[in-house]
Amino acid sequence: MKSEQVKGAVEKVAGKAQGFLGDLTGDERLQAEGVARQAAGQLQQTYGDALDTVGDFAKQKPLATVAIVAGVGLLLGLLLRRR
C-alpha cells in the first residue's frame, strides 16, 4: 500500500468511528461529519489505487506511456491555440 491508500484507509476508519460516536450520542452533525469523512477517505484510497495503476503501466510500457503523453500534449496544444 502506498501513502495515499494508507491515508485514505485511516480516514475511512476515523470517519466510521466519528459516525458511530454520533450514533451513540445522538448528534446528527457528528454523524454527518463521520459519513463525509468516510467518503473522503474512500476517495483518497481510490486515488491511491489509480496512481498505482498508472505507475505500474508506465513501468511496464514506457514507450506507450510516452506516446500517450505526447498525444495528450498535442491535443491540448491544438485546443489552446484556437483561442
C-alpha positions in Angstrom: 0.0 0.0 0.0 1.2 3.5 -0.9 0.8 6.6 1.3 -2.4 7.8 -0.4 -4.0 4.4 0.1 -2.9 4.3 3.8 -4.1 7.9 4.4 -7.5 7.0 2.8 -7.9 3.9 4.9 -7.1 5.7 8.1 -9.5 8.5 7.2 -12.3 5.9 6.5 -11.7 4.3 9.9 -11.7 7.7 11.6 -15.0 8.6 9.8 -16.6 5.3 10.8 -15.6 5.9 14.4 -16.9 9.5 14.3 -20.2 8.4 12.8 -20.5 5.7 15.5 -19.8 8.2 18.2 -22.5 10.4 16.6 -24.9 7.5 16.7 -24.2 6.9 20.4 -24.6 10.5 21.4 -27.5 11.2 19.0 -25.5 14.1 17.5 -26.7 14.3 13.8 -23.9 16.8 12.9 -21.3 14.4 14.2 -22.9 11.6 12.3 -22.9 13.6 9.0 -19.3 14.6 9.5 -18.4 10.9 10.0 -20.1 10.0 6.8 -18.4 12.8 4.9 -15.0 11.8 6.4 -15.6 8.2 5.3 -16.4 9.3 1.8 -13.3 11.5 1.6 -11.2 8.5 2.8 -12.7 6.3 0.2 -12.0 8.9 -2.5 -8.4 9.3 -1.3 -7.9 5.5 -1.3 -9.3 5.2 -4.8 -7.0 8.0 -5.9 -4.0 6.0 -4.5 -5.2 2.9 -6.4 -5.4 4.9 -9.6 -1.8 6.3 -9.0 -0.6 2.7 -8.5 -2.2 1.5 -11.7 -0.8 4.4 -13.8 2.7 3.9 -12.3 2.6 0.1 -13.0 1.5 0.8 -16.6 4.3 3.4 -17.0 6.9 0.9 -15.7 5.7 -2.0 -17.9 5.2 0.0 -21.1 7.3 3.1 -21.1 7.1 3.8 -24.9 3.3 3.6 -24.8 3.3 6.0 -21.9 5.5 8.5 -23.8 3.2 8.2 -26.8 0.1 8.8 -24.8 1.6 11.8 -23.0 2.7 13.2 -26.4 -0.7 12.7 -27.9 -2.4 14.4 -25.0 0.1 17.3 -25.2 -0.6 17.7 -28.9 -4.3 17.8 -28.4 -4.1 20.3 -25.6 -1.8 22.5 -27.8 -4.3 22.4 -30.7 -7.2 23.2 -28.4 -5.4 26.1 -26.7 -4.1 27.5 -30.0 -7.6 28.0 -31.3 -8.5 30.6 -28.6 
